[in-house]
Structure formats: structure tokens, C-alpha cells
């Protein structure tokens, strides 16, 4: 039913920028909160940024001021603009959707039920 697919990852030097996209089908952004999560090898998956149906964003402290999450409801596409990238931003980035109780624990991966397959972001120093 629900399908999420990420794109836009790649290899960049520290200080560079990338924009990730997530196309969604089987859901509407009017009813779901969306989020970006990342995971490095051997580490826990962590929330990066979320946006609720009203458009209100939330960011992890580590990316505040550098990343911006946006969405295009008409296109059912989610974006993550990543600026001033750092090596510690390296990881697999996942798009996820949440349709229940999305006002709480917004950066908790376990609260999201639908996931894409991820897109790799690698930042070199």
C-alpha cells in the first residue's frame, strides 16, 4: 500500500550540500507526519528531522541550522536540504511516515511504521 523511495544521496566534501528527496505513494501528507532518519554502521538509527501535517518541523540538535525539511503536498514529495555537511553526517538516510500519534516522540524511529530503502550520504573531510 504505502511506498516510500529516497533519492539524492551521494559523496560530497565537508562543507558541501545535498538535497534528498522522498516520493510517497499510498498516503497523503495531509494525514501523515514524515521524517528523515539516518544510520551509520554499528550505530543506532537516529531521527534527523520531521515535519507534521501542518508543516511544523522538528530537528535533531546536531543538524539545527544546517538542515531544512520541507514537503510538497501536491507532489507527495518530502525533501531534506543539507548544508554545511560534516563527516559525522555520513550514513544511510531513510524516509519514514507516521499516521498515528505523530505529535509525540517525533524523532523516535520506532514510532514510524512505513520506511523507504534509504539513500547513502557520505561526507569526506
Secondary structure, DSSP 8 states (H G I E B T S, - for coil): --EEEEE--EEEETT--EEEEEEEESS-TTT-EEEEEEE-TTS--EEEEEE-TT--EEE-TTTTTTEEEEEETTTTEEEEEE-S--GGG-EEEEEEEE-SSTTSSTT-GGG--EE---EEEEEE-
